C-alpha cells in the first residue's frame, strides 16, 4: 500500500505488514517482489523494522544475489540494491 498523503512517511515510502503466518524472510521477499512488480525502475530499497536472525539473513542473501540484488544489513533493517534492471 502506498500512503502518498501520510505526512510521517518520506515521499516514495510504502508500508508493508508481516502476515500472521509469514516468516520474516518470506515477508522480505514478498515486499521486494511487490516493489519489483509495481516499481521496476526502483534501484535502492531501504527496509526498516524487519528483523532477521544471522542465520536467516545468511540463508536469504545468496538467493537475492542470484536474482540481481545486493543486500546489506543495517540497524533495524536492510538496504537492498538492484545490480541490473530486470530479474
N, C-alpha and C positions, 0 to 999 in steps of 0.2 A: 504494500500500500504506500502510496506517495502522499505526503502531508504538506503540500505546497503552501497552505495557509497557516501552518503551525509556526508560531513565532519563535519557539525554542529550538527549532531544528535549522541547521545550516541549509542554504539553498542546495538542491540536488540530493538531499538526505532522504532516506526511507527508513521506516520502522518495520522490522520483522519480528515475529514471535516464535519461540520454541514451542512446538506442539507437544501435548502431554505425553505421547507415546514415542517421541522422537529423541534419538541420541544426539548429543551436541554436535558431533562431527557430521551427522546427517543433516542437521539444521544448517550448518555452514555450507554444505554442498547445495542444499535447496536454495538458500539465499543467493549463492553465486550463480546458479543456473537461472533463477528468476531474473537476476540482473542481466545476465547474458541474453536471455530471451527478449527482454524489453528494452535494453540499452546496450546493444552490442559494441558500440564505439567507446564505452567507458573503459579506460585503461587502468586506473588506480582505484581500488576499493578499500575503504577503511571500515573495519568491522569492530564494533565496541560492544562489550557486555556479554560476550560469549566465551566461556572458559573451557579449555580442553586440557586434559592431562598431558604430560610429556609424551606418554605412550600413544595417546590418540593423535596428537599433533604429528609425531614422527611417522605414524602409520598413514596419515592423510596426505602429508607433504609430497611424497613421490608421485602419487596419483594426480595431484594437481599440477605438478611439474610436467607430467606426461601430457596433460591437457593444455599446456601452454601458459600456466600461471606460476609465478613465484609467490611464496607466502612467507611472511616474516612475523614472528610472534612479537607482540608489543604488550605493555601493561594494559590489562583489561580488554585485550582483543588482538586483532591481526591487521596487517596491511597485505593486500593481495594485488599483485601487478600482472597485467597481461603482457606476455612477451611478443605475441603476434595477434593479428586482428580477428582470427577465427579459430574455433576449436576443431 
